[in-house]
Amino acid sequence: MKLILKLMIGLGVLYTGLLIIPGYEPVADTTFYKNTDFSVIAHRGGRGLVPGNTIEAAVNAVEIGSDIIEVDVHLTADDFLVVRHDAEIDTTTDGSGLIANMNLIDIQAHKVGYHELDYPNKIERKVLRVPTLKSLFQRLPNQRYLIELKPQKITSADALCELIVTHNLQGQVVVGSFHTSILKYFRGICASVPTSLGKSEVSWLVFLERLHLGHLFKSPGYSIQLPFDYAGVKIVRPSLIKLAHDLNLTVDVWTVNNSDTMRVLIELGVDGIITDRPDLLESVVSVDTKRK
């Protein structure tokens, strides 16, 4: 009993000490989020309206007023970054094969938009192709992008940095990834391009917040993208949003396609919602909330 009591006292002293340790400074402002308010973020370009991760989806999203286009990228065997979510083309085209093992010309020989995962319960009659990220930048040069880097190979990060800098889009792109290791590498080679937090970094932030020790989090990124809840546990709470804002981090929630949930999140004070239905979110967002 004495040992347990000493241990409890020791832990109490340690916790108290952690509570009073000065916290880290907020991250600096970045051009991408400067002078912005709430953001309508079109998930894969708004795949509920047009087959996702296509130029046609992105153009449609811009036309209906989306603030940010969210896309995913993979690197082909001949070193082109293509806009695709999955590592293979099987899931949303009429072809088959791993992107990393295929050349661009072979990938673009197949049609996009013929699968339940990408365009559920609909049939796309136009002939669409898997686009390169370069072609998307060329079509929409003034757009803001949230780009998820899917592969873990550093060559994909190298290619992404080079493409962003070549098109002078450092202020219009935020790069994210579930893989914290590739984000750390990207930050090292491409400091001029802001990133969001990786999965393990977000998990650490959420853990510290639950212990009321969020001031000990030193953010390597400028925003967080996270689900409203996970495995039945509510992740997005007022206290987490406050901590993120205290750290000057933008809070975006994915992937929300229900208008009631959208309203709840807006009321909570999130900075953006990632949705397959940007048209629906546009209709929910009030004139006072959305920046004109």
N, C-alpha and C positions, 0 to 999 in steps of 0.2 A: 504493500500500500504506500509506504514512504517513497519507493522508487517511482510509482505512478504519479504521486503527488508532486514530486520534484520535476518529473517530466512535464506535467501539465503547467507548472509554474514557469518552467523554462520556455515552453512553447508560447505561453502568454506574454512573457517578457519579449521574446523574439518578435511576436506578432505586433506588439505595441511599438517596438522599435521600427518595424517596417512601415507602420502607419504614419510615423512622424518623419520618416526620411523624405527630404525634398524630392518632388517628382521631376520628370524630364520636361523640357520645354516643348511646346506644341511644334508641329512641323511648320515650315515656312509656307507661305502662300505659293501656289503654282498657277501658271497662266490658264491651264485647262479649267480650273474651278473658279477662277477670279470673276467677280461680278456676275455670278450665276445664282439662281435660286433653285426651285424644284425642277428636276429633269425627268422627262419622259424618255425612257431608254428602250429602243426597239430591239428585243431579243432576236438575234440572228437576222436582224432587219425587219422583224415583225412577221414571223413564220406562220402566224394564224391568218394572215391575209394573202401572202404570196410565199411560195416555197422558200425556205430559209437559207441564209448565207448565199444569196444571189445578188447581183447588182440590181435586178428588178425589184427585189424586196427592199433594198436600201433606198432606192429612188422613191418607191411608194411611201416608205416611212418618212422620208424628208418632206414629201408633198403633203402629208397629213399633219405635219408639224412636230415630228419627233426631234428631240434635242440632241440625242446621242444614238449612234448606231453601234450595237454590240455585235461583234463577229468573232469567229474562231479561225485559227490558221494552222495549217500543216505544211511541211516542206516536202516537195516532190523529189524523186531520184535525181532529176536534173536541176535541182536547187531553185525551184520557183515556189514562192509562198502562195498557197491556194486557200481560198475561203471555204473552210469545211469544218464541221464539228467532229465527226468520227475519223478514226485513223484509216478506215477503209471506205470505199465508195459504195459498197453494197447497200447500205441502209437507206440512202436517199436518191439513188440513181438507178438506171436500168443496166448498170454494169457491175463489175466485181473486181476486187483487188485492193491491196494496201497502197496507200498514197506514197509512202516512203519507198516503195519498190517500183513505182510507175513514173513515166515521163509525162509532162504536161499534155502533150498532144494526145496521148492515149486516154488520159483522164477526161479531157474535153471532148472526146469522141462520144461520150455518153450523155444522155438526157437527165435533167434534174427534176425532182418534184413528183416522183411516182411511188411514194412509200408512206405508210401510215405515220412513221416517226416524224417525218418532216412536214407533211401537209395532210393531216388527218381528215379523213372523210371527204376529201375533195380530189378533183382531178385537174391538173394544170394542162391546158390545151396548147399553150405556147411552148416552143422549144427553148429550154433554158440550159445553160452549161455551168459547170463549176468555174467560177471566175478566179483570176489571180488577184492578190491584194493590190498589186500595182494598178490593175485596170479599175479597181474600185476607187483608189485614190485619184486616178485620172478623171473618172466620171464625176466624183463628188469631192473636189479639192478643198472646199470650204467647210466641210462637215467635221464634227467632232466624233471620235471613235473610241470605244472601249474594246480593246483587242485581247482576246484570251489566247495565250500561247499554249498550244496543246502538247507538242512534243517535249521531251526532256533533254534532247540532244542540243548541245550548245550551238551547233551549226544553224539551227532554226532561230535562235536568239540573235546570232550574228547577222543573219539575213534580214530579220525584222528591224534591227537597229539601223542597218544600212539603208533599207527602203524608206523608213520614216525620215531619216536625216536627208536623204537624197531629195525627197519631196517637200522638205522644210516643214514638216508637220509636228515638230516637237511640242508645240503648244496646243495641238488638236488631238493628241492621242494619249490615252492611259493604257498601259499594258498590265494585264493580270495573268495569273496562272494558278491552278491548284497546287502546282509543284513549287514549293518555296525555293528549292535548290536552283532551279532555272531562273527564278526571279532575282535571286541574289547575284547570279552570274550576269544577268541582263543589266542590273543596276551598276555593276562594275564596269561594263563596257559602254553603257549608254546613259550616262548620268543626266543628260539633257532631256531625257524622256521620263516622265513620272510613271510610277507603278502603283498598283493597289497592293494589298497584303495577300500573301499566300495562305493556303489552308492552315498550316501549322501556326502561322503568325496570328491569324484570326482566332484560332482556338486558344492560344496563349492570352490574347487580349480578353476574350470572353471569360476565361478562367480567372484572371486577375480581377476583373470587374466583379465577379461573383464573390470574391474574397475582400472586396472593397480596397483592393491594392492596385487599381488601375493606373494610379500615378507613377507606378514603377515600370510601365510599358514605354519603351522607346521605339517609336514607330519608324520603320524603314520605308514606308510608303505614304501615300496621300489619301487613300480611300479604302473602304472595305465593302465587299459585296458578299452578302450572306442571305440564307433563307429566313423566312419569318419564323419557322420552327423546324426542328429536326428530331426525328424519332419520338415525336410527341412532346418534346420540350420546347417551350417558347424561347427563341434566341433573341429576337428583337424586342427589347424592353426599354422603357424610358431611361433607366439608369445607364444602359449601354450606349444609347444614343447621346446622352449627356456627356459621358466619358469621351466618346469619339469626337464630339464637337469641342470639348475642352482641349483635346489633342490636335484640333484643326483637321480632323479627318472627315471626309464625306461618307455618308452611309447610304448605300444602295441595296435594295432588297430584290431577290429573284425567286422564282419566276412567277409573277402574280398575274392571273388572268380573270380574277373575280372582282367585280366592282365594289362589293362590300369590304373585301380585304384591302383593296386600294384605299378606300376612304379611311379605314382604321389606321393604316400606315401613314397616310398624309397627316392625320390628326396627331399621331405619335411624334411627328416631326422628322421623318426620314427625308433625305435629300433627293432621292431618286428611286424609281421603281422600274425594274427590268421586266418587260412583258412581251408576250407573243401578239398582244392586241393593243398596240399603241393608239389605235383609234378609240378604243374603249377608255383607256386611261386619259386621253385628251378630253373626253366627254365628262370625266369625273373631276378632273382638276379644275378648281375654280379660277376665275379671272384674277382674284387677289393672290392666289398661290403661285400660279405660273408666271414666270418672267416674260414680259412682252418685249 
